Amino acid sequence: MNNIKENNNKMNLLIIMPDQMRADYLGCYGHSTKGTKNIDRLATEGLKFDNC
């Protein structure tokens, strides 16, 4: 039971790498499109690496 509580403090890492979409076409990078609302929400609530 103690192991379960200790594991809850670990962070999760999610890497999204679409191969057919330019970054400047996403709403989280300033585009006015309404079609990337879930990716935009993930970028707003998490971390976004601009220069990797």
PDB file of N, CA, C, O and CB in Angstrom:
ATOM      1  N   MET A   1       0.816  -1.197   0.000  1.00  0.00           N
ATOM      2  CA  MET A   1       0.000   0.000   0.000  1.00  0.00           C
ATOM      3  C   MET A   1       0.861   1.263   0.000  1.00  0.00           C
ATOM      4  O   MET A   1       0.501   2.250  -0.642  1.00  0.00           O
ATOM      5  CB  MET A   1      -0.929  -0.003   1.201  1.00  0.00           C
ATOM      6  N   ASN A   2       1.977   1.247   0.700  1.00  0.00           N
ATOM      7  CA  ASN A   2       2.847   2.422   0.731  1.00  0.00           C
ATOM      8  C   ASN A   2       3.436   2.720  -0.643  1.00  0.00           C
ATOM      9  O   ASN A   2       3.640   3.884  -0.988  1.00  0.00           O
ATOM     10  CB  ASN A   2       3.968   2.222   1.743  1.00  0.00           C
ATOM     11  N   ASN A   3       3.711   1.682  -1.431  1.00  0.00           N
ATOM     12  CA  ASN A   3       4.267   1.884  -2.766  1.00  0.00           C
ATOM     13  C   ASN A   3       3.296   2.642  -3.659  1.00  0.00           C
ATOM     14  O   ASN A   3       3.726   3.452  -4.480  1.00  0.00           O
ATOM     15  CB  ASN A   3       4.625   0.544  -3.401  1.00  0.00           C
ATOM     16  N   ILE A   4       2.018   2.402  -3.521  1.00  0.00           N
ATOM     17  CA  ILE A   4       1.019   3.092  -4.338  1.00  0.00           C
ATOM     18  C   ILE A   4       1.013   4.585  -4.018  1.00  0.00           C
ATOM     19  O   ILE A   4       0.948   5.410  -4.930  1.00  0.00           O
ATOM     20  CB  ILE A   4      -0.384   2.488  -4.110  1.00  0.00           C
ATOM     21  N   LYS A   5       1.078   4.938  -2.757  1.00  0.00           N
ATOM     22  CA  LYS A   5       1.086   6.351  -2.369  1.00  0.00           C
ATOM     23  C   LYS A   5       2.354   7.037  -2.851  1.00  0.00           C
ATOM     24  O   LYS A   5       2.296   8.189  -3.283  1.00  0.00           O
ATOM     25  CB  LYS A   5       0.957   6.495  -0.848  1.00  0.00           C
ATOM     26  N   GLU A   6       3.492   6.368  -2.792  1.00  0.00           N
ATOM     27  CA  GLU A   6       4.747   6.963  -3.240  1.00  0.00           C
ATOM     28  C   GLU A   6       4.737   7.199  -4.748  1.00  0.00           C
ATOM     29  O   GLU A   6       5.289   8.198  -5.209  1.00  0.00           O
ATOM     30  CB  GLU A   6       5.927   6.067  -2.855  1.00  0.00           C
ATOM     31  N   ASN A   7       4.134   6.320  -5.519  1.00  0.00           N
ATOM     32  CA  ASN A   7       4.102   6.455  -6.977  1.00  0.00           C
ATOM     33  C   ASN A   7       3.211   7.600  -7.440  1.00  0.00           C
ATOM     34  O   ASN A   7       3.377   8.075  -8.563  1.00  0.00           O
ATOM     35  CB  ASN A   7       3.628   5.163  -7.604  1.00  0.00           C
ATOM     36  N   ASN A   8       2.278   8.058  -6.621  1.00  0.00           N
ATOM     37  CA  ASN A   8       1.396   9.152  -7.017  1.00  0.00           C
ATOM     38  C   ASN A   8       2.133  10.477  -7.137  1.00  0.00           C
ATOM     39  O   ASN A   8       1.620  11.397  -7.775  1.00  0.00           O
ATOM     40  CB  ASN A   8       0.267   9.289  -6.026  1.00  0.00           C
ATOM     41  N   ASN A   9       3.310  10.609  -6.551  1.00  0.00           N
ATOM     42  CA  ASN A   9       4.070  11.858  -6.609  1.00  0.00           C
ATOM     43  C   ASN A   9       4.911  11.973  -7.871  1.00  0.00           C
ATOM     44  O   ASN A   9       5.488  13.031  -8.123  1.00  0.00           O
ATOM     45  CB  ASN A   9       4.961  11.976  -5.398  1.00  0.00           C
ATOM     46  N   LYS A  10       4.998  10.927  -8.662  1.00  0.00           N
ATOM     47  CA  LYS A  10       5.805  10.972  -9.881  1.00  0.00           C
ATOM     48  C   LYS A  10       5.067  11.724 -10.971  1.00  0.00           C
ATOM     49  O   LYS A  10       3.843  11.657 -11.078  1.00  0.00           O
ATOM     50  CB  LYS A  10       6.156   9.553 -10.358  1.00  0.00           C
ATOM     51  N   MET A  11       5.841  12.449 -11.784  1.00  0.00           N
ATOM     52  CA  MET A  11       5.257  13.191 -12.896  1.00  0.00           C
ATOM     53  C   MET A  11       5.157  12.293 -14.120  1.00  0.00           C
ATOM     54  O   MET A  11       5.956  11.371 -14.288  1.00  0.00           O
ATOM     55  CB  MET A  11       6.090  14.450 -13.214  1.00  0.00           C
ATOM     56  N   ASN A  12       4.192  12.557 -14.961  1.00  0.00           N
ATOM     57  CA  ASN A  12       4.035  11.852 -16.224  1.00  0.00           C
ATOM     58  C   ASN A  12       4.619  12.694 -17.343  1.00  0.00           C
ATOM     59  O   ASN A  12       4.625  13.923 -17.267  1.00  0.00           O
ATOM     60  CB  ASN A  12       2.551  11.528 -16.500  1.00  0.00           C
ATOM     61  N   LEU A  13       5.107  12.039 -18.373  1.00  0.00           N
ATOM     62  CA  LEU A  13       5.660  12.716 -19.536  1.00  0.00           C
ATOM     63  C   LEU A  13       4.910  12.246 -20.767  1.00  0.00           C
ATOM     64  O   LEU A  13       4.827  11.047 -21.034  1.00  0.00           O
ATOM     65  CB  LEU A  13       7.183  12.450 -19.675  1.00  0.00           C
ATOM     66  N   LEU A  14       4.364  13.195 -21.518  1.00  0.00           N
ATOM     67  CA  LEU A  14       3.656  12.898 -22.759  1.00  0.00           C
ATOM     68  C   LEU A  14       4.308  13.714 -23.868  1.00  0.00           C
ATOM     69  O   LEU A  14       4.345  14.943 -23.801  1.00  0.00           O
ATOM     70  CB  LEU A  14       2.119  13.215 -22.642  1.00  0.00           C
ATOM     71  N   ILE A  15       4.813  13.041 -24.870  1.00  0.00           N
ATOM     72  CA  ILE A  15       5.449  13.711 -26.008  1.00  0.00           C
ATOM     73  C   ILE A  15       4.558  13.501 -27.221  1.00  0.00           C
ATOM     74  O   ILE A  15       4.263  12.367 -27.599  1.00  0.00           O
ATOM     75  CB  ILE A  15       6.903  13.164 -26.269  1.00  0.00           C
ATOM     76  N   ILE A  16       4.133  14.602 -27.829  1.00  0.00           N
ATOM     77  CA  ILE A  16       3.301  14.542 -29.035  1.00  0.00           C
ATOM     78  C   ILE A  16       4.149  15.033 -30.200  1.00  0.00           C
ATOM     79  O   ILE A  16       4.651  16.157 -30.194  1.00  0.00           O
ATOM     80  CB  ILE A  16       1.984  15.402 -28.881  1.00  0.00           C
ATOM     81  N   MET A  17       4.297  14.172 -31.197  1.00  0.00           N
ATOM     82  CA  MET A  17       5.127  14.510 -32.355  1.00  0.00           C
ATOM     83  C   MET A  17       4.381  14.180 -33.641  1.00  0.00           C
ATOM     84  O   MET A  17       4.676  13.169 -34.278  1.00  0.00           O
ATOM     85  CB  MET A  17       6.478  13.754 -32.306  1.00  0.00           C
ATOM     86  N   PRO A  18       3.421  15.011 -34.036  1.00  0.00           N
ATOM     87  CA  PRO A  18       2.740  14.741 -35.306  1.00  0.00           C
ATOM     88  C   PRO A  18       3.686  15.020 -36.472  1.00  0.00           C
ATOM     89  O   PRO A  18       4.383  16.034 -36.488  1.00  0.00           O
ATOM     90  CB  PRO A  18       1.453  15.601 -35.434  1.00  0.00           C
ATOM     91  N   ASP A  19       3.702  14.124 -37.432  1.00  0.00           N
ATOM     92  CA  ASP A  19       4.639  14.289 -38.547  1.00  0.00           C
ATOM     93  C   ASP A  19       4.031  15.028 -39.732  1.00  0.00           C
ATOM     94  O   ASP A  19       4.736  15.310 -40.701  1.00  0.00           O
ATOM     95  CB  ASP A  19       5.134  12.942 -39.001  1.00  0.00           C
ATOM     96  N   GLN A  20       2.750  15.346 -39.679  1.00  0.00           N
ATOM     97  CA  GLN A  20       2.098  16.026 -40.791  1.00  0.00           C
ATOM     98  C   GLN A  20       1.512  17.383 -40.394  1.00  0.00           C
ATOM     99  O   GLN A  20       0.623  17.889 -41.079  1.00  0.00           O
ATOM    100  CB  GLN A  20       1.009  15.149 -41.355  1.00  0.00           C
ATOM    101  N   MET A  21       1.994  17.979 -39.299  1.00  0.00           N
ATOM    102  CA  MET A  21       1.438  19.246 -38.831  1.00  0.00           C
ATOM    103  C   MET A  21       2.569  20.186 -38.423  1.00  0.00           C
ATOM    104  O   MET A  21       3.433  19.827 -37.624  1.00  0.00           O
ATOM    105  CB  MET A  21       0.466  19.017 -37.646  1.00  0.00           C
ATOM    106  N   ARG A  22       2.548  21.371 -38.975  1.00  0.00           N
ATOM    107  CA  ARG A  22       3.534  22.373 -38.598  1.00  0.00           C
ATOM    108  C   ARG A  22       3.140  22.989 -37.261  1.00  0.00           C
ATOM    109  O   ARG A  22       1.953  23.127 -36.966  1.00  0.00           O
ATOM    110  CB  ARG A  22       3.661  23.464 -39.690  1.00  0.00           C
ATOM    111  N   ALA A  23       4.120  23.355 -36.460  1.00  0.00           N
ATOM    112  CA  ALA A  23       3.852  23.935 -35.140  1.00  0.00           C
ATOM    113  C   ALA A  23       3.092  25.252 -35.254  1.00  0.00           C
ATOM    114  O   ALA A  23       2.256  25.555 -34.402  1.00  0.00           O
ATOM    115  CB  ALA A  23       5.162  24.156 -34.379  1.00  0.00           C
ATOM    116  N   ASP A  24       3.366  26.034 -36.290  1.00  0.00           N
ATOM    117  CA  ASP A  24       2.693  27.337 -36.406  1.00  0.00           C
ATOM    118  C   ASP A  24       1.239  27.211 -36.852  1.00  0.00           C
ATOM    119  O   ASP A  24       0.562  28.224 -37.029  1.00  0.00           O
ATOM    120  CB  ASP A  24       3.444  28.223 -37.384  1.00  0.00           C
ATOM    121  N   TYR A  25       0.754  26.000 -37.035  1.00  0.00           N
ATOM    122  CA  TYR A  25      -0.650  25.782 -37.373  1.00  0.00           C
ATOM    123  C   TYR A  25      -1.479  25.396 -36.145  1.00  0.00           C
ATOM    124  O   TYR A  25      -2.679  25.145 -36.264  1.00  0.00           O
ATOM    125  CB  TYR A  25      -0.766  24.698 -38.438  1.00  0.00           C
ATOM    126  N   LEU A  26      -0.856  25.349 -34.983  1.00  0.00           N
ATOM    127  CA  LEU A  26      -1.542  25.010 -33.735  1.00  0.00           C
ATOM    128  C   LEU A  26      -1.990  26.287 -33.030  1.00  0.00           C
ATOM    129  O   LEU A  26      -1.309  27.311 -33.079  1.00  0.00           O
ATOM    130  CB  LEU A  26      -0.623  24.171 -32.809  1.00  0.00           C
ATOM    131  N   GLY A  27      -3.138  26.208 -32.378  1.00  0.00           N
ATOM    132  CA  GLY A  27      -3.651  27.356 -31.640  1.00  0.00           C
ATOM    133  C   GLY A  27      -2.739  27.795 -30.509  1.00  0.00           C
ATOM    134  O   GLY A  27      -2.661  28.986 -30.211  1.00  0.00           O
ATOM    135  N   CYS A  28      -2.042  26.848 -29.866  1.00  0.00           N
ATOM    136  CA  CYS A  28      -1.153  27.191 -28.750  1.00  0.00           C
ATOM    137  C   CYS A  28       0.081  27.953 -29.211  1.00  0.00           C
ATOM    138  O   CYS A  28       0.811  28.495 -28.381  1.00  0.00           O
ATOM    139  CB  CYS A  28      -0.729  25.933 -28.014  1.00  0.00           C
ATOM    140  N   TYR A  29       0.330  28.007 -30.515  1.00  0.00           N
ATOM    141  CA  TYR A  29       1.429  28.794 -31.070  1.00  0.00           C
ATOM    142  C   TYR A  29       0.932  30.015 -31.825  1.00  0.00           C
ATOM    143  O   TYR A  29       1.680  30.629 -32.585  1.00  0.00           O
ATOM    144  CB  TYR A  29       2.275  27.936 -31.988  1.00  0.00           C
ATOM    145  N   GLY A  30      -0.333  30.367 -31.616  1.00  0.00           N
ATOM    146  CA  GLY A  30      -0.830  31.623 -32.159  1.00  0.00           C
ATOM    147  C   GLY A  30      -1.742  31.538 -33.362  1.00  0.00           C
ATOM    148  O   GLY A  30      -2.263  32.567 -33.792  1.00  0.00           O
ATOM    149  N   HIS A  31      -1.962  30.362 -33.929  1.00  0.00           N
ATOM    150  CA  HIS A  31      -2.850  30.258 -35.082  1.00  0.00           C
ATOM    151  C   HIS A  31      -4.297  30.394 -34.630  1.00  0.00           C
ATOM    152  O   HIS A  31      -4.642  29.982 -33.522  1.00  0.00           O
ATOM    153  CB  HIS A  31      -2.635  28.918 -35.823  1.00  0.00           C
ATOM    154  N   SER A  32      -5.127  30.956 -35.458  1.00  0.00           N
ATOM    155  CA  SER A  32      -6.526  31.227 -35.087  1.00  0.00           C
ATOM    156  C   SER A  32      -7.455  30.033 -35.319  1.00  0.00           C
ATOM    157  O   SER A  32      -8.673  30.187 -35.235  1.00  0.00           O
ATOM    158  CB  SER A  32      -7.040  32.416 -35.870  1.00  0.00           C
ATOM    159  N   THR A  33      -6.922  28.868 -35.605  1.00  0.00           N
ATOM    160  CA  THR A  33      -7.741  27.688 -35.875  1.00  0.00           C
ATOM    161  C   THR A  33      -8.484  27.213 -34.627  1.00  0.00           C
ATOM    162  O   THR A  33      -8.015  27.407 -33.506  1.00  0.00           O
ATOM    163  CB  THR A  33      -6.874  26.562 -36.418  1.00  0.00           C
ATOM    164  N   LYS A  34      -9.616  26.606 -34.827  1.00  0.00           N
ATOM    165  CA  LYS A  34     -10.400  26.039 -33.727  1.00  0.00           C
ATOM    166  C   LYS A  34     -10.230  24.524 -33.674  1.00  0.00           C
ATOM    167  O   LYS A  34     -10.824  23.885 -32.806  1.00  0.00           O
ATOM    168  CB  LYS A  34     -11.890  26.403 -33.879  1.00  0.00           C
ATOM    169  N   GLY A  35      -9.452  23.931 -34.556  1.00  0.00           N
ATOM    170  CA  GLY A  35      -9.365  22.488 -34.672  1.00  0.00           C
ATOM    171  C   GLY A  35      -8.359  21.796 -33.772  1.00  0.00           C
ATOM    172  O   GLY A  35      -8.265  20.569 -33.807  1.00  0.00           O
ATOM    173  N   THR A  36      -7.602  22.532 -32.965  1.00  0.00           N
ATOM    174  CA  THR A  36      -6.594  21.894 -32.122  1.00  0.00           C
ATOM    175  C   THR A  36      -6.855  22.166 -30.639  1.00  0.00           C
ATOM    176  O   THR A  36      -5.916  22.363 -29.868  1.00  0.00           O
ATOM    177  CB  THR A  36      -5.194  22.383 -32.507  1.00  0.00           C
ATOM    178  N   LYS A  37      -8.119  22.177 -30.242  1.00  0.00           N
ATOM    179  CA  LYS A  37      -8.459  22.574 -28.874  1.00  0.00           C
ATOM    180  C   LYS A  37      -7.891  21.628 -27.823  1.00  0.00           C
ATOM    181  O   LYS A  37      -7.529  22.092 -26.742  1.00  0.00           O
ATOM    182  CB  LYS A  37      -9.956  22.649 -28.720  1.00  0.00           C
ATOM    183  N   ASN A  38      -7.796  20.344 -28.082  1.00  0.00           N
ATOM    184  CA  ASN A  38      -7.249  19.414 -27.092  1.00  0.00           C
ATOM    185  C   ASN A  38      -5.737  19.570 -26.945  1.00  0.00           C
ATOM    186  O   ASN A  38      -5.218  19.540 -25.829  1.00  0.00           O
ATOM    187  CB  ASN A  38      -7.586  17.977 -27.479  1.00  0.00           C
ATOM    188  N   ILE A  39      -5.034  19.735 -28.050  1.00  0.00           N
ATOM    189  CA  ILE A  39      -3.596  19.985 -27.987  1.00  0.00           C
ATOM    190  C   ILE A  39      -3.334  21.324 -27.308  1.00  0.00           C
ATOM    191  O   ILE A  39      -2.393  21.447 -26.525  1.00  0.00           O
ATOM    192  CB  ILE A  39      -2.969  19.962 -29.402  1.00  0.00           C
ATOM    193  N   ASP A  40      -4.152  22.321 -27.600  1.00  0.00           N
ATOM    194  CA  ASP A  40      -3.998  23.636 -26.964  1.00  0.00           C
ATOM    195  C   ASP A  40      -4.200  23.542 -25.459  1.00  0.00           C
ATOM    196  O   ASP A  40      -3.485  24.189 -24.694  1.00  0.00           O
ATOM    197  CB  ASP A  40      -4.990  24.643 -27.564  1.00  0.00           C
ATOM    198  N   ARG A  41      -5.168  22.741 -25.031  1.00  0.00           N
ATOM    199  CA  ARG A  41      -5.422  22.575 -23.596  1.00  0.00           C
ATOM    200  C   ARG A  41      -4.252  21.878 -22.919  1.00  0.00           C
ATOM    201  O   ARG A  41      -3.849  22.274 -21.825  1.00  0.00           O
ATOM    202  CB  ARG A  41      -6.717  21.780 -23.363  1.00  0.00           C
ATOM    203  N   LEU A  42      -3.698  20.842 -23.553  1.00  0.00           N
ATOM    204  CA  LEU A  42      -2.527  20.168 -23.000  1.00  0.00           C
ATOM    205  C   LEU A  42      -1.342  21.128 -22.884  1.00  0.00           C
ATOM    206  O   LEU A  42      -0.610  21.097 -21.895  1.00  0.00           O
ATOM    207  CB  LEU A  42      -2.147  18.962 -23.869  1.00  0.00           C
ATOM    208  N   ALA A  43      -1.156  21.969 -23.880  1.00  0.00           N
ATOM    209  CA  ALA A  43      -0.054  22.937 -23.853  1.00  0.00           C
ATOM    210  C   ALA A  43      -0.263  23.985 -22.769  1.00  0.00           C
ATOM    211  O   ALA A  43       0.701  24.438 -22.153  1.00  0.00           O
ATOM    212  CB  ALA A  43       0.090  23.618 -25.214  1.00  0.00           C
ATOM    213  N   THR A  44      -1.520  24.377 -22.529  1.00  0.00           N
ATOM    214  CA  THR A  44      -1.818  25.386 -21.507  1.00  0.00           C
ATOM    215  C   THR A  44      -1.637  24.827 -20.099  1.00  0.00           C
ATOM    216  O   THR A  44      -1.104  25.505 -19.220  1.00  0.00           O
ATOM    217  CB  THR A  44      -3.246  25.909 -21.678  1.00  0.00           C
ATOM    218  N   GLU A  45      -2.078  23.601 -19.889  1.00  0.00           N
ATOM    219  CA  GLU A  45      -2.032  23.008 -18.549  1.00  0.00           C
ATOM    220  C   GLU A  45      -0.683  22.368 -18.221  1.00  0.00           C
ATOM    221  O   GLU A  45      -0.401  22.097 -17.054  1.00  0.00           O
ATOM    222  CB  GLU A  45      -3.121  21.974 -18.414  1.00  0.00           C
ATOM    223  N   GLY A  46       0.140  22.126 -19.217  1.00  0.00           N
ATOM    224  CA  GLY A  46       1.424  21.470 -18.991  1.00  0.00           C
ATOM    225  C   GLY A  46       2.584  22.373 -19.376  1.00  0.00           C
ATOM    226  O   GLY A  46       2.511  23.594 -19.234  1.00  0.00           O
ATOM    227  N   LEU A  47       3.635  21.771 -19.857  1.00  0.00           N
ATOM    228  CA  LEU A  47       4.821  22.499 -20.307  1.00  0.00           C
ATOM    229  C   LEU A  47       4.917  22.410 -21.822  1.00  0.00           C
ATOM    230  O   LEU A  47       4.585  21.389 -22.424  1.00  0.00           O
ATOM    231  CB  LEU A  47       6.109  21.938 -19.641  1.00  0.00           C
ATOM    232  N   LYS A  48       5.372  23.486 -22.417  1.00  0.00           N
ATOM    233  CA  LYS A  48       5.558  23.530 -23.867  1.00  0.00           C
ATOM    234  C   LYS A  48       7.007  23.922 -24.119  1.00  0.00           C
ATOM    235  O   LYS A  48       7.457  24.978 -23.673  1.00  0.00           O
ATOM    236  CB  LYS A  48       4.555  24.540 -24.560  1.00  0.00           C
ATOM    237  N   PHE A  49       7.733  23.075 -24.831  1.00  0.00           N
ATOM    238  CA  PHE A  49       9.143  23.342 -25.128  1.00  0.00           C
ATOM    239  C   PHE A  49       9.237  23.936 -26.523  1.00  0.00           C
ATOM    240  O   PHE A  49       8.936  23.265 -27.509  1.00  0.00           O
ATOM    241  CB  PHE A  49      10.006  22.042 -25.016  1.00  0.00           C
ATOM    242  N   ASP A  50       9.647  25.171 -26.607  1.00  0.00           N
ATOM    243  CA  ASP A  50       9.679  25.881 -27.888  1.00  0.00           C
ATOM    244  C   ASP A  50      10.978  25.667 -28.666  1.00  0.00           C
ATOM    245  O   ASP A  50      10.971  25.735 -29.895  1.00  0.00           O
ATOM    246  CB  ASP A  50       9.478  27.355 -27.655  1.00  0.00           C
ATOM    247  N   ASN A  51      12.076  25.412 -27.985  1.00  0.00           N
ATOM    248  CA  ASN A  51      13.367  25.322 -28.649  1.00  0.00           C
ATOM    249  C   ASN A  51      14.095  24.033 -28.256  1.00  0.00           C
ATOM    250  O   ASN A  51      15.097  24.067 -27.540  1.00  0.00           O
ATOM    251  CB  ASN A  51      14.226  26.545 -28.309  1.00  0.00           C
ATOM    252  N   CYS A  52      13.589  22.926 -28.723  1.00  0.00           N
ATOM    253  CA  CYS A  52      14.236  21.641 -28.393  1.00  0.00           C
ATOM    254  C   CYS A  52      14.754  20.967 -29.633  1.00  0.00           C
ATOM    255  O   CYS A  52      15.327  19.881 -29.552  1.00  0.00           O
ATOM    256  CB  CYS A  52      13.266  20.707 -27.669  1.00  0.00           C
TER     257      CYS A  52
END
